[in-house]
Amino acid sequence: MELRELVTGRPHLCGPDTTVGEAAAEMARRGLGSLAVVDGRKFVGVVTERDLVRAMAARADLEASPVSEWMGAD
């Protein structure tokens, strides 16, 4: 699946190594509920507010835990 099939306009992106804390800050700053996760030019998943809540509930280290551990890849 291509990212342009899911998003209209300019998508908001992060990489798989972006920390949960960085993703949360970016989402809060932009008023977003999710970020597309891309590895180079390949779309690999989506990290959502719900994923961030799961990470916090699991007491993950938000400044060290990458979004790739919490994102939806399907």
N, C-alpha and C positions, 0 to 999 in steps of 0.2 A: 504494500500500500504506500502511496505517496502522500507526503504531508499536505500538499495542496488540495488533496481530495477531502481533507478533514477541516481545513481552515480557510476562511475567507479573509482577504487582506494579508497583512504582514504577520507571520507567526512570531511568538515570543519563545525564545529558545534557551536551552542550557545544555551543557555537556554531561555525560554520564558520571564524570568525576566531580561535578559541582556538589558542594556539601549541602545537606538538608538545610542548614542555617542560611547559606547563601541563597538557595532557592526560595526559602520562606521570605527573606528580606526583599528579593526581587519581586515576588508575587505581591507582597504588601505594598511596595513602592508604586507598582503599576496598577494595583487594584484587580489582579488576576486570580482566577481560581485554579489555573494549571499552567504548566510550561511543557512544550514539546522538548523531548530529549533527543539530541542528535549526536552521532559520533562521526565527525568529519561532515560528510554530506548525506550520511545514512540516518534516517529516522529510526530510532530504536525503542521509543516508548513515550509515555506521558507521566509526569509527576503532578499530582493533584493535592488540593488542600487535605483531602482524606488521607493520602499517603503521608503527609507531614504529621497529621494527628496520630497515625499509627506509630510513626517513628518516635514521637514524643511520649506516647503511652508506653512504649517499650524501653523508654529511658535511653534511647540512642544518644551518642555524643553528637549533637547537632552540628558542631564545627569540624567533625572528622568523618562522619558517616556520609558516603556518597549517595546521591539520589538513585543511582543504579541498584542499590540494595532495597529500595522502597517503591520504585516506580512500577506502573503497570506496563507490561511489555506486549500484551495481547492487542 
